[in-house]
Amino acid sequence: MNRRLLFAWIGATDLRAASGVKEVGLGPIAQAVTGRDYDQIVLLCDYPLKEGKSYVAWLSGQTKTKITLQRVTLSGPTHFGEIYENAVGVLQESLQGMGAQFELTFHLSPGTPAMAAVWIILSKTRFPAELIESSREHGVRTASVPFDLSAEYLPDLLRKPDEQLRSLSEGLPPEAPEFSDIVHRCESMRRVIARARRVAPRNVPVLILGESGTGKELLARAIHDTSPRRDRPFIAVNCGAIPPNLVESQFFGHEKGAFTGADRAKRGFVEEASEGTLFLDEVGELPLDAQVRFLRVLQSGTVTRVGASRETPVDVRVIAATNRDLFVEVPAGRFREDLFQRLAVAILQLPPLRERQGDIGLLIDRLLNQVNNEGIGQPGYRHKTLSASARSLLLRQEWPGNVRELLNTLRRASIWSGGAVIEEPDIRDSILPMGRQEPRGLLDRPLGEGLNLPEMMAELATHYLKRAMQESGGNKTKAAELVGLPSYQTLTNWLRRYGLTEILA
């Protein structure tokens, strides 16, 4: 028999019901669990943990069903992306190991409209579920949502349509599975991938710019694998890892006896990549004299080995990448302008991870799966999942080392975690300081050092009161619910207390 699971966000009305406010009755959640039978209740809570635990204790007096509290952190109760990522994380953790032996129910009434919208999307895509709503007037009933959603439309529901991207996508070649390894959902990455697909079939050089760890080589390989050269060599060279005195022989090859130790003729990287693709990673590290010779190769389509008197024809496509700003390096004389112009026929700028809103959650899932696959066969390794709080901490990071740093953090956390679930402390122990600090929250500022409690409270209240009034369209009843105040009269008093009377006008 399938287990029946109810998922719901704890809302302001539920907390008021638990505190004894008679006007609200039992509140949406308690009304649902007393009106229908469930095997487990999973409650998501973005209120302080003390309030969440207090509510669970009260709800336990209304039902004998097992209740699980999942504390999550949101920057705001209407932040759609964060709500979605946390809901998915809690669902995945709760359903781990259940196989198909469960039936899901999502409660739409508690929480904000954004939370209800996410439940609807998840029920129609990744986690088929019954949707319910409850009220004092009508009791508990199944919610009727008269439309269906296909999973491929989900990203478009999570962001504004990008008309420029739609225009750019016209005339693209068919979808290329080679780009599927590049996990993305955000507009900026969709734009990069669209342009990469357009340039892939062409025989022109490509210059990929981006910070370290953004996936420049992964994009270069996808371009090669989608090009007519896909069956020919892809030679990747880290230009910064070759000693300066070996650059010429490594790139262009040498003849036997060309220098001490050259006991046989050897082809260089350029010849090895002939008819294929030569990927120059960190091309900004090439010495200036090597840049001159490389320019000659691009101009003539030939290469001359060290110690040789004749040229060898080569047919090579060059994809170069660098984390340096060549638009600064060229005027400064550290990179040749003529070579830059040769390489920069098609320029692709990869955004850093901190600017890829909506992508981090997808990357966490993909990279954790990679870490689990790497651990197969290792002594004592257990398949790992993430707790909701651990996922939330990962989502809040800046990731200056980008995807590479995120991957290595998950690798470390999988080692430090002794159990099957990676918890928040495991993540904290795995994040390298890198000379940075998380922004100080309201609860971890040092005493003294100019700390002014009334000013902090006023700053916090002003921030959320303004947001609530803005997001509710000036509806004070709705705004009061968004910030957990019992009535619009109380909200009015708070607005006056903090000098926000202009909002009341």
C-alpha positions as CSV (number, residue, x, y, z in Angstrom):
1,M,0.0,0.0,0.0
2,N,1.3,3.4,-0.9
3,R,2.3,5.9,1.8
4,R,0.4,9.1,1.7
5,L,2.5,12.2,2.3
6,L,1.3,15.8,2.8
7,F,3.7,18.7,2.1
8,A,2.9,22.3,3.1
9,W,4.6,25.5,4.0
10,I,3.8,26.8,7.5
11,G,1.9,30.1,7.0
12,A,1.2,33.1,9.2
13,T,-2.4,31.9,9.7
14,D,-1.2,28.5,11.0
15,L,1.1,30.2,13.6
16,R,-1.8,32.4,14.7
17,A,-4.0,29.4,15.1
18,A,-1.4,27.7,17.2
19,S,-1.1,30.8,19.4
20,G,-4.8,30.7,20.2
21,V,-6.2,33.3,17.8
22,K,-9.8,32.1,17.7
23,E,-10.8,34.1,14.6
24,V,-8.6,31.9,12.3
25,G,-9.8,28.5,13.7
26,L,-7.5,25.6,13.3
27,G,-5.6,27.2,10.4
28,P,-5.1,25.6,6.9
29,I,-2.7,22.8,7.9
30,A,-4.5,21.5,11.0
31,Q,-7.8,21.7,9.1
32,A,-6.3,19.5,6.4
33,V,-4.7,16.9,8.7
34,T,-7.9,16.6,10.8
35,G,-10.1,16.3,7.8
36,R,-8.0,13.7,5.8
37,D,-5.7,10.8,6.7
38,Y,-2.0,10.9,5.9
39,D,1.0,8.7,6.8
40,Q,3.4,11.5,7.1
41,I,3.3,15.3,7.2
42,V,6.3,17.3,6.0
43,L,6.2,21.0,6.9
44,L,8.6,23.6,5.3
45,C,9.3,26.5,7.5
46,D,11.1,29.8,6.7
47,Y,10.2,31.3,10.1
48,P,12.6,31.1,13.0
49,L,13.2,27.5,14.1
50,K,11.7,28.2,17.6
51,E,8.4,29.2,16.0
52,G,8.5,26.1,13.7
53,K,9.1,23.7,16.6
54,S,6.4,25.4,18.6
55,Y,3.9,24.9,15.8
56,V,4.8,21.3,15.3
57,A,4.3,20.7,19.1
58,W,0.8,22.3,18.8
59,L,-0.1,20.3,15.6
60,S,1.0,17.1,17.3
61,G,-1.9,17.6,19.7
62,Q,-4.3,17.7,16.7
63,T,-3.1,14.5,14.9
64,K,-1.2,11.3,15.6
65,T,0.4,11.4,12.1
66,K,4.2,11.7,12.0
67,I,5.3,15.3,11.4
68,T,8.7,16.2,9.9
69,L,9.8,19.9,10.1
70,Q,12.2,21.1,7.4
71,R,13.7,24.5,8.2
72,V,14.7,26.5,5.1
73,T,16.1,29.9,4.6
74,L,14.6,32.4,2.1
75,S,15.7,35.9,1.3
76,G,12.0,36.7,1.0
77,P,8.7,34.8,1.2
78,T,8.0,35.6,-2.5
79,H,11.4,34.8,-4.0
80,F,10.2,32.3,-6.6
81,G,13.6,30.7,-7.4
82,E,14.5,30.1,-3.8
83,I,11.1,28.6,-3.0
84,Y,11.4,26.3,-5.9
85,E,14.9,25.1,-5.1
86,N,14.1,24.5,-1.5
87,A,10.8,22.7,-2.2
88,V,12.6,20.4,-4.7
89,G,15.4,19.7,-2.1
90,V,12.9,18.8,0.6
91,L,10.9,16.6,-1.7
92,Q,14.0,14.7,-2.9
93,E,15.3,14.2,0.6
94,S,11.9,13.0,1.9
95,L,11.3,10.6,-1.0
96,Q,14.8,9.1,-0.9
97,G,14.5,5.3,-0.9
98,M,10.8,5.1,-1.2
99,G,10.8,4.0,-4.8
100,A,7.3,4.5,-6.3
101,Q,5.5,3.6,-3.1
102,F,4.0,6.9,-2.2
103,E,1.2,9.4,-3.0
104,L,1.9,13.1,-2.7
105,T,-0.4,15.9,-1.7
106,F,0.6,19.6,-1.8
107,H,-1.4,22.1,0.3
108,L,-1.9,25.4,-1.5
109,S,-3.5,27.4,1.2
110,P,-0.7,28.0,3.7
111,G,2.1,30.4,2.8
112,T,2.5,33.0,0.1
113,P,1.0,32.9,-3.5
114,A,4.5,32.2,-4.8
115,M,4.7,29.1,-2.6
116,A,1.3,27.9,-3.9
117,A,2.5,28.5,-7.5
118,V,5.6,26.4,-7.0
119,W,3.4,23.5,-5.6
120,I,1.3,23.7,-8.8
121,I,4.3,23.7,-11.1
122,L,5.9,20.7,-9.3
123,S,2.7,18.8,-9.2
124,K,2.3,19.1,-13.0
125,T,6.0,18.3,-13.8
126,R,8.6,16.6,-11.6
127,F,6.4,15.4,-8.7
128,P,2.8,14.4,-9.7
129,A,0.6,15.2,-6.7
130,E,-2.9,16.0,-5.5
131,L,-3.4,19.7,-4.8
132,I,-5.7,20.6,-1.9
133,E,-6.9,23.8,-0.4
134,S,-8.8,24.5,2.8
135,S,-10.9,27.3,4.4
136,R,-13.2,27.7,7.3
137,E,-16.1,28.2,4.9
138,H,-15.6,25.2,2.6
139,G,-13.4,22.8,4.6
140,V,-10.8,20.7,2.8
141,R,-11.2,20.0,-0.9
142,T,-9.1,19.1,-3.9
143,A,-8.0,22.1,-5.8
144,S,-9.0,22.2,-9.5
145,V,-6.2,23.5,-11.7
146,P,-7.6,23.5,-15.2
147,F,-4.4,23.3,-17.2
148,D,-1.4,21.1,-17.6
149,L,2.3,21.9,-17.8
150,S,5.1,20.2,-19.7
151,A,8.5,19.9,-18.0
152,E,10.2,21.7,-20.8
153,Y,8.1,24.9,-20.1
154,L,9.2,25.1,-16.5
155,P,12.3,27.3,-17.1
156,D,10.1,29.8,-19.0
157,L,7.8,30.0,-15.9
158,L,10.7,30.8,-13.7
159,R,11.9,33.9,-15.6
160,K,10.7,36.6,-18.0
161,P,10.6,35.7,-21.7
162,D,13.8,36.7,-23.4
163,E,12.7,38.2,-26.8
164,Q,16.3,38.7,-27.8
165,L,17.1,35.1,-27.2
166,R,14.1,34.0,-29.2
167,S,15.2,36.1,-32.1
168,L,18.8,34.8,-31.8
169,S,17.5,31.2,-31.8
170,E,15.8,31.5,-35.2
171,G,17.6,29.4,-37.8
172,L,19.6,27.4,-35.2
173,P,20.7,23.9,-36.2
174,P,18.8,21.0,-34.6
175,E,19.2,20.5,-30.9
176,A,22.7,19.1,-30.2
177,P,23.0,16.5,-27.4
178,E,26.7,17.5,-27.1
179,F,25.6,20.6,-25.3
180,S,23.5,18.7,-22.8
181,D,26.4,18.3,-20.4
182,I,26.4,22.1,-19.9
183,V,23.8,22.4,-17.2
184,H,22.0,25.7,-17.5
185,R,18.6,27.4,-17.2
186,C,19.4,31.1,-16.9
187,E,19.0,33.5,-19.8
188,S,22.7,34.5,-20.0
189,M,23.8,30.8,-20.4
190,R,21.0,30.1,-22.9
191,R,22.3,33.0,-25.0
192,V,25.9,31.6,-24.9
193,I,24.7,28.1,-25.8
194,A,22.6,29.5,-28.7
195,R,25.6,31.4,-30.1
196,A,27.9,28.4,-29.6
197,R,25.5,26.2,-31.6
198,R,25.4,28.8,-34.4
199,V,29.2,29.0,-34.7
200,A,29.9,25.3,-34.2
201,P,29.3,24.2,-37.8
202,R,31.5,27.1,-39.1
203,N,35.2,26.9,-39.6
204,V,36.0,30.1,-37.9
205,P,38.2,30.6,-34.7
206,V,36.3,31.0,-31.4
207,L,37.5,32.9,-28.4
208,I,35.9,31.9,-25.1
209,L,36.2,34.4,-22.2
210,G,35.3,33.8,-18.6
211,E,36.6,33.4,-15.0
212,S,38.4,30.2,-14.0
213,G,36.1,27.3,-13.4
214,T,33.2,28.6,-15.6
215,G,33.5,25.6,-18.0
216,K,35.4,27.0,-20.9
217,E,36.9,23.7,-22.0
218,L,33.5,21.9,-21.6
219,L,32.0,24.5,-24.0
220,A,35.0,24.1,-26.4
221,R,34.5,20.3,-26.6
222,A,30.8,20.7,-27.2
223,I,31.5,23.1,-30.1
224,H,34.0,20.6,-31.5
225,D,31.7,17.6,-31.1
226,T,28.9,19.4,-32.9
227,S,31.2,20.6,-35.8
228,P,32.1,18.7,-39.1
229,R,35.4,18.0,-37.4
230,R,33.8,15.9,-34.6
231,D,35.5,12.6,-35.8
232,R,39.0,14.2,-35.9
233,P,41.3,15.1,-33.0
234,F,40.5,17.5,-30.2
235,I,43.8,18.6,-28.8
236,A,43.6,20.6,-25.5
237,V,46.7,22.6,-24.5
238,N,47.1,24.6,-21.3
239,C,49.3,27.4,-22.5
240,G,50.3,28.5,-19.0
241,A,51.6,25.0,-18.1
242,I,54.4,24.9,-20.7
243,P,57.8,26.2,-19.8
244,P,58.8,29.2,-22.0
245,N,61.9,27.4,-23.4
246,L,59.7,24.5,-24.6
247,V,56.8,26.4,-26.1
248,E,58.0,26.4,-29.7
249,S,58.9,22.7,-29.8
250,Q,55.7,21.7,-28.0
251,F,53.5,23.7,-30.3
252,F,55.3,23.4,-33.6
253,G,57.3,20.2,-33.2
254,H,61.0,19.6,-33.9
255,E,63.4,17.7,-36.1
256,K,65.8,15.1,-34.8
257,G,69.0,16.9,-33.6
258,A,67.3,20.3,-33.5
259,F,68.6,20.7,-29.9
260,T,70.2,18.7,-27.2
261,G,68.0,15.8,-26.3
262,A,66.0,15.9,-29.5
263,D,66.9,12.3,-30.4
264,R,63.9,11.9,-32.8
265,A,61.6,14.0,-34.8
266,K,58.3,15.0,-33.1
267,R,55.1,16.5,-34.2
268,G,53.8,19.5,-32.2
269,F,50.3,20.2,-31.0
270,V,49.4,22.0,-34.1
271,E,50.2,19.1,-36.4
272,E,48.5,16.6,-34.1
273,A,45.3,18.7,-34.3
274,S,45.4,18.9,-38.1
275,E,41.9,18.4,-39.6
276,G,40.6,18.7,-36.0
277,T,40.4,21.3,-33.3
278,L,43.2,22.9,-31.3
279,F,42.0,24.2,-27.9
280,L,44.3,26.8,-26.5
281,D,43.4,27.1,-22.8
282,E,44.7,30.2,-21.0
283,V,45.9,31.6,-24.3
284,G,46.7,34.9,-22.5
285,E,49.7,33.1,-20.9
286,L,51.5,32.6,-24.3
287,P,54.8,34.5,-24.4
288,L,54.9,37.3,-27.0
289,D,57.5,35.6,-29.2
290,A,55.3,32.4,-29.3
291,Q,52.4,34.6,-30.2
292,V,54.2,35.9,-33.3
293,R,54.9,32.3,-34.5
294,F,51.4,31.2,-33.8
295,L,50.0,34.2,-35.8
296,R,52.1,33.0,-38.7
297,V,50.5,29.5,-38.5
298,L,47.0,31.0,-38.6
299,Q,47.8,33.3,-41.5
300,S,49.6,30.7,-43.7
301,G,48.0,27.5,-42.7
302,T,51.5,25.9,-42.4
303,V,53.8,25.1,-39.5
304,T,57.6,24.9,-39.5
305,R,59.2,22.5,-36.9
306,V,62.1,23.7,-34.9
307,G,65.2,22.7,-36.9
308,A,63.3,22.2,-40.2
309,S,63.8,24.1,-43.4
310,R,60.4,23.4,-45.0
311,E,56.8,24.2,-44.0
312,T,54.2,21.5,-43.3
313,P,50.6,22.3,-44.4
314,V,48.1,22.1,-41.5
315,D,44.3,22.4,-41.4
316,V,43.3,23.2,-37.9
317,R,40.4,25.1,-36.3
318,V,41.5,27.1,-33.2
319,I,39.3,27.6,-30.1
320,A,41.0,29.7,-27.5
321,A,40.1,30.5,-24.0
322,T,41.3,32.8,-21.2
323,N,40.4,34.2,-17.9
324,R,42.4,37.3,-18.6
325,D,40.7,40.5,-19.9
326,L,42.2,40.7,-23.4
327,F,40.5,44.0,-24.0
328,V,42.9,45.3,-21.3
329,E,45.9,43.0,-22.1
330,V,46.1,44.2,-25.8
331,P,46.3,48.0,-25.1
332,A,48.8,47.2,-22.3
333,G,51.1,45.4,-24.8
334,R,50.8,42.0,-23.0
335,F,49.0,40.4,-25.9
336,R,49.4,41.0,-29.6
337,E,46.5,42.9,-31.2
338,D,47.0,41.1,-34.6
339,L,46.7,37.7,-32.9
340,F,43.7,38.8,-30.9
341,Q,42.0,39.9,-34.1
342,R,42.7,36.5,-35.6
343,L,41.3,34.6,-32.6
344,A,38.3,36.9,-31.8
345,V,36.2,36.1,-34.9
346,A,33.5,34.6,-32.6
347,I,33.6,35.7,-29.0
348,L,31.7,33.8,-26.3
349,Q,31.6,35.3,-22.8
350,L,30.8,32.7,-20.1
351,P,29.1,34.3,-17.0
352,P,30.4,33.6,-13.5
353,L,28.3,31.3,-11.4
354,R,27.2,34.1,-9.1
355,E,25.3,35.7,-12.1
356,R,23.6,32.5,-13.2
357,Q,20.4,32.8,-11.3
358,G,18.5,29.5,-11.2
359,D,21.4,27.4,-12.4
360,I,23.1,26.6,-9.0
361,G,20.4,24.2,-7.9
362,L,20.6,22.3,-11.1
363,L,24.4,22.2,-10.9
364,I,24.3,20.9,-7.3
365,D,22.1,17.9,-8.4
366,R,24.3,17.1,-11.4
367,L,27.6,17.5,-9.6
368,L,26.5,15.5,-6.5
369,N,25.5,12.7,-8.9
370,Q,29.0,13.0,-10.4
371,V,30.5,12.7,-6.9
372,N,28.4,9.7,-6.1
373,N,29.5,8.0,-9.4
374,E,33.2,8.7,-8.5
375,G,32.7,7.1,-5.1
376,I,31.4,3.8,-6.5
377,G,33.8,1.1,-5.6
378,Q,35.7,3.2,-3.1
379,P,36.0,1.5,0.4
380,G,33.3,2.6,2.8
381,Y,31.7,5.1,0.4
382,R,27.9,5.6,0.8
383,H,25.6,7.2,-1.7
384,K,25.1,10.8,-0.6
385,T,22.1,13.1,-0.5
386,L,21.8,16.7,0.7
387,S,19.7,17.9,3.6
388,A,17.5,20.9,2.9
389,S,19.6,23.2,5.1
390,A,22.8,22.0,3.4
391,R,21.4,22.8,0.0
392,S,20.2,26.2,1.2
393,L,23.7,27.0,2.4
394,L,25.2,26.0,-1.0
395,L,22.6,28.2,-2.8
396,R,23.6,31.2,-0.7
397,Q,27.3,31.1,-1.6
398,E,29.1,33.5,-4.1
399,W,31.3,30.7,-5.6
400,P,34.3,32.8,-6.8
401,G,35.8,29.6,-8.1
402,N,32.6,28.9,-10.0
403,V,31.6,25.4,-11.0
404,R,35.0,23.9,-10.2
405,E,34.8,25.2,-6.7
406,L,31.3,24.0,-6.2
407,L,32.3,20.5,-7.4
408,N,35.3,20.3,-5.1
409,T,33.2,21.5,-2.2
410,L,30.8,18.7,-2.8
411,R,33.7,16.2,-3.0
412,R,35.0,17.4,0.4
413,A,31.6,17.3,2.0
414,S,31.0,13.8,0.8
415,I,34.2,12.8,2.6
416,W,33.5,14.7,5.8
417,S,29.9,13.3,6.0
418,G,29.9,10.0,7.8
419,G,26.3,9.2,7.0
420,A,24.2,9.0,3.9
421,V,23.0,12.6,4.2
422,I,25.4,15.6,3.8
423,E,24.3,18.1,6.5
424,E,24.9,21.8,6.8
425,P,27.9,21.5,9.1
426,D,29.6,19.2,6.5
427,I,29.1,22.0,3.9
428,R,30.4,24.7,6.2
429,D,33.6,22.6,6.9
430,S,34.0,22.1,3.1
431,I,33.8,25.7,1.9
432,L,37.3,27.2,1.6
433,P,37.5,30.7,3.1
434,M,39.4,32.2,0.1
435,G,39.8,35.5,1.9
436,R,36.0,36.1,2.0
437,Q,33.2,36.1,4.5
438,E,29.5,35.4,4.3
439,P,27.6,38.6,4.8
440,R,26.9,39.0,8.5
441,G,23.3,38.2,9.4
442,L,21.3,40.0,12.1
443,L,22.1,37.3,14.6
444,D,25.9,37.0,14.2
445,R,27.2,40.6,14.4
446,P,29.8,41.3,17.1
447,L,28.8,43.2,20.2
448,G,30.3,46.6,20.4
449,E,31.9,48.0,17.3
450,G,29.1,50.5,16.9
451,L,26.3,47.9,17.2
452,N,23.0,49.8,17.6
453,L,20.1,47.5,18.3
454,P,17.2,50.0,17.7
455,E,18.7,51.0,14.4
456,M,19.1,47.4,13.3
457,M,15.5,46.6,14.2
458,A,14.3,49.7,12.4
459,E,16.3,48.8,9.3
460,L,14.9,45.3,9.3
461,A,11.4,46.4,9.8
462,T,11.6,49.2,7.2
463,H,13.0,46.8,4.6
464,Y,10.3,44.1,4.9
465,L,7.4,46.5,5.4
466,K,8.3,48.3,2.2
467,R,8.6,45.0,0.3
468,A,5.4,43.7,1.7
469,M,3.5,46.8,0.6
470,Q,5.1,46.8,-2.8
471,E,4.5,43.1,-3.5
472,S,0.9,43.2,-2.2
473,G,0.1,46.2,-4.5
474,G,-0.7,48.3,-1.5
475,N,-3.2,45.8,0.0
476,K,-2.6,46.1,3.7
477,T,-4.4,42.9,4.6
478,K,-2.2,40.9,2.2
479,A,0.9,42.8,3.2
480,A,0.2,42.0,6.9
481,E,0.1,38.3,6.1
482,L,3.3,38.5,4.1
483,V,5.2,39.8,7.2
484,G,3.3,37.7,9.8
485,L,1.3,40.5,11.4
486,P,-2.1,39.5,12.7
487,S,-4.1,42.3,10.9
488,Y,-4.0,45.3,8.7
489,Q,-4.5,47.6,11.7
490,T,-1.3,46.2,13.3
491,L,0.5,46.7,10.0
492,T,-0.7,50.3,9.9
493,N,0.7,50.9,13.4
494,W,4.1,49.4,12.3
495,L,4.2,51.7,9.3
496,R,3.6,54.7,11.4
497,R,6.1,53.6,14.0
498,Y,8.9,53.5,11.5
499,G,8.0,56.7,9.6
500,L,6.5,55.0,6.6
501,T,3.3,57.1,6.6
502,E,3.8,58.1,2.9
503,I,3.0,54.5,2.0
504,L,-0.4,54.9,3.7
505,A,-1.3,57.8,1.5
